[in-house]
Amino acid sequence: MDMKTPTFFFLPHTADVYYEVVADNFSDLVRYSVLGMLDVITGGSAGKIRPKDVVKTFEMDRSSPDEFFVYLLSDILSDMDINEVVYYDVDVEEAEYSNERYRARVVLYGNHDRPKDNVKGVTFHGFKFFRDDRGLLHVRILLDV
């Protein structure tokens, strides 16, 4: 079940951005979920540069996977808008999940830039979290653009 590289990929959607992340552990699932959203915002530069102008830690602790991912990504998106920051990279310092608890602490790296593309919000619509028959974790996220 060892996955060499966790990944995210875009799924077809008529109006918004829908993407899926596949990883063999929760930490990578969280990292690539954030990178998927940042990739849209930065026009494909997410994970390719690591600015040091703005470094910020976000923590999330929820009892359901949909709330965990939607609220984590929404907090990051709100912070970018309020502080006029664009984040380009992310580290996951801590991540764990069970059937009752989903939690993580992530550190984002950014600059005071303008986003290449606008993401209005992260939605619960289309959200899906599951483990496949190979034991890999998947999450599907819909961004309102």
C-alpha positions in Angstrom: 0.0 0.0 0.0 3.0 2.3 0.0 2.2 5.3 -2.2 5.4 6.9 -3.6 3.8 10.4 -4.0 0.6 11.7 -2.6 -1.3 13.7 -5.2 -4.3 15.8 -6.0 -6.0 16.0 -9.3 -8.9 18.1 -10.7 -12.3 16.4 -11.5 -14.7 17.7 -14.1 -17.2 20.2 -12.9 -19.3 22.6 -14.9 -19.0 25.8 -12.8 -16.6 25.4 -9.9 -13.3 23.7 -9.1 -13.6 20.1 -7.8 -10.5 18.2 -6.8 -9.5 14.9 -5.2 -6.6 14.1 -3.0 -5.1 10.6 -2.6 -2.6 9.7 0.1 -1.6 6.8 2.3 -1.7 8.8 5.5 -3.7 11.6 7.0 -0.8 14.1 7.2 -0.2 13.9 3.5 -4.0 14.0 2.9 -4.2 17.3 4.8 -1.1 18.8 3.1 -2.3 18.0 -0.4 -5.8 19.2 0.4 -4.3 22.6 1.2 -2.0 22.5 -1.8 -4.9 21.7 -4.1 -6.7 24.9 -3.1 -3.4 26.9 -3.2 -2.7 25.6 -6.6 -5.9 27.2 -7.9 -5.2 30.5 -6.1 -1.5 30.7 -7.2 -2.2 29.7 -10.8 -0.2 26.4 -10.5 2.7 27.6 -8.2 1.6 25.8 -5.0 4.4 23.8 -3.5 7.0 25.1 -5.9 8.3 28.0 -3.9 8.5 28.6 -0.2 8.4 32.3 0.7 9.3 33.4 4.2 7.6 36.9 4.2 4.5 35.5 6.0 4.6 32.3 8.1 1.4 31.4 9.9 0.1 28.4 11.8 -3.5 27.2 11.6 -5.0 24.6 13.9 -8.2 22.6 13.3 -10.0 20.1 15.5 -13.4 18.8 14.5 -15.5 15.7 15.0 -16.3 15.0 11.4 -14.1 15.0 8.2 -16.3 17.4 6.3 -16.2 20.0 9.0 -12.5 19.5 9.4 -11.5 20.0 5.8 -14.1 22.7 4.9 -13.3 24.8 8.0 -9.5 24.4 7.7 -9.5 25.5 4.1 -12.0 28.2 4.8 -9.9 29.6 7.7 -6.9 29.7 5.4 -8.9 31.4 2.6 -10.3 34.0 5.0 -6.9 34.8 6.4 -5.5 35.3 2.8 -8.3 37.7 2.0 -8.2 39.7 5.3 -4.4 40.0 5.4 -3.8 40.3 1.6 -1.5 37.3 1.7 -1.1 34.5 -0.9 0.2 31.2 0.6 2.4 29.0 -1.7 3.5 26.1 0.5 2.4 24.2 3.6 3.9 21.9 6.2 1.9 19.6 8.5 3.3 19.7 12.0 0.7 17.4 13.4 -2.2 15.4 12.0 -4.4 12.6 13.4 -7.8 11.2 12.9 -10.2 8.6 14.2 -13.9 8.1 13.7 -14.6 10.8 16.3 -11.8 13.3 15.9 -10.0 15.0 13.1 -7.2 17.4 14.0 -4.1 19.0 12.5 -1.7 21.9 12.9 -0.3 23.3 9.6 2.2 26.0 8.8 1.7 28.1 5.7 4.3 30.1 3.9 3.4 33.2 1.8 3.9 36.7 0.5 1.9 39.8 0.3 0.8 39.1 -3.3 -2.4 39.2 -5.3 -4.0 35.8 -6.1 -3.8 34.7 -9.7 -7.4 33.2 -9.5 -10.1 34.0 -7.0 -11.7 31.3 -4.8 -14.8 32.6 -3.1 -15.3 29.7 -0.7 -15.0 26.1 0.2 -18.3 24.2 0.2 -19.8 21.1 1.8 -21.4 20.2 -1.5 -19.7 17.3 -3.2 -17.5 16.6 -0.2 -16.4 13.0 0.2 -13.9 11.3 2.5 -13.2 7.6 2.2 -10.6 4.8 2.3 -10.4 2.7 -0.8 -9.9 -1.1 -1.1 -6.1 -0.6 -1.2 -6.2 1.3 2.1 -5.5 4.7 0.5 -7.3 7.8 1.9 -9.3 10.1 -0.5 -10.9 13.4 0.0 -13.0 15.3 -2.6 -13.4 19.1 -2.2 -15.4 21.6 -4.1 -14.2 25.2 -4.3 -16.7 28.0 -5.3 -14.9 30.2 -7.8 
